[in-house]
Amino acid sequence: MSSRRLSPDERRRVLLDAGAKLFAERPYDGVLMEDVAAAAGVSRALLYRHFPSKRDLFAAVYELASDQLLIATTFDADAPLADQLAAGLDTHFDYFEANANSVLAANRVLAADPTIQLIITGELGELRNRVLDAMRLDGHHRATVSSILMSWLTFVRVLTVDWLENGTLTRTEMRETSLGALLGALRPIVDLDAERTADR
């Protein structure tokens, strides 16, 4: 008896899984569409029907990874802010380290690609909003901290990409540097000990 025919969505997921594996294992330029097709057990024609180019495939893979990373990153308003941030950083460092080639492709090879940048910006924006909600900020303080958080998230991403490329810092130094940078920036705005906005 022949195996069940996959639906278009199921087939797309098989292709994305194959692409994700190869993009994680190899630099972007080392991934060939014919290798992705072979890994997925389909013809190149079928792969191109779903993804007209390698860039399109990578963008879909990266968007799915971003969604999964956001699902794995949670914040608890009842937990100390520093503990929540440290846990969030560890989740991201784990992913970036395990998928270094994909992260470097998005932030180096395809750094100017508008689709990739839209995915990154969306991810950073969602992380910023989750931290703001966990801090229970509103009004002027929320707007001020929002600006600081977006700058900090960009800083962490740049630092992480450099870490993946050059290994300049240790994993512990990465976490402590990133955490210290944000807490230092927030201290004039937020009462971090009481975890409420400070009167200024």
Residue pairs with C-beta under 8 A, 6 or more apart in sequence:
6 14
11 42
11 46
11 50
12 50
14 40
14 41
14 42
15 36
15 40
15 42
15 47
15 50
15 51
15 57
16 57
16 60
16 61
16 64
17 40
18 36
18 39
18 40
19 31
19 36
19 40
19 51
19 57
19 58
19 60
19 61
20 61
20 64
20 65
20 102
21 39
22 31
22 35
22 36
22 39
23 31
23 58
23 61
23 99
23 101
23 102
23 105
24 98
24 99
24 101
24 102
25 101
26 101
27 101
27 104
27 105
27 109
28 54
28 58
28 101
28 104
28 105
28 109
28 110
29 109
31 54
31 58
32 54
33 44
33 47
33 48
33 51
33 54
33 57
34 44
36 47
36 57
37 43
37 44
37 46
37 47
40 47
47 57
51 57
51 60
55 110
55 113
55 115
58 102
58 105
58 106
58 110
58 116
59 113
59 115
59 116
59 119
61 102
62 102
62 106
62 116
62 119
63 119
65 95
65 99
65 102
66 119
66 120
66 122
66 123
69 91
69 92
69 95
69 123
70 123
70 126
70 127
72 91
72 95
73 88
73 91
73 92
73 127
73 130
74 130
75 84
75 88
75 130
75 131
75 133
75 134
76 84
76 134
77 133
77 134
77 135
77 136
80 195
81 134
81 135
81 192
81 195
82 179
82 183
82 192
84 131
84 134
85 131
85 179
85 182
85 183
86 175
86 179
88 127
88 131
89 156
89 174
89 175
89 178
89 179
90 175
92 156
92 160
93 160
93 171
93 174
93 175
96 103
96 160
96 164
97 164
97 171
100 164
103 160
103 161
103 164
104 161
104 164
104 165
106 116
106 119
106 120
107 120
107 157
107 161
108 161
108 165
110 116
111 117
120 157
124 150
124 153
124 154
124 157
125 150
127 149
127 153
128 146
128 149
128 150
128 153
131 149
132 142
132 145
132 146
132 149
135 145
135 190
135 195
136 196
137 145
137 190
137 197
141 189
141 190
141 197
144 189
145 186
145 189
145 190
148 182
148 185
148 186
148 189
149 182
151 185
152 178
152 181
152 182
152 185
155 178
155 181
156 178
159 169
159 174
159 177
159 178
160 174
162 168
163 169
163 174
169 177
183 192
186 192
189 197
189 198
189 200
190 196
190 197
190 198
191 197
191 198
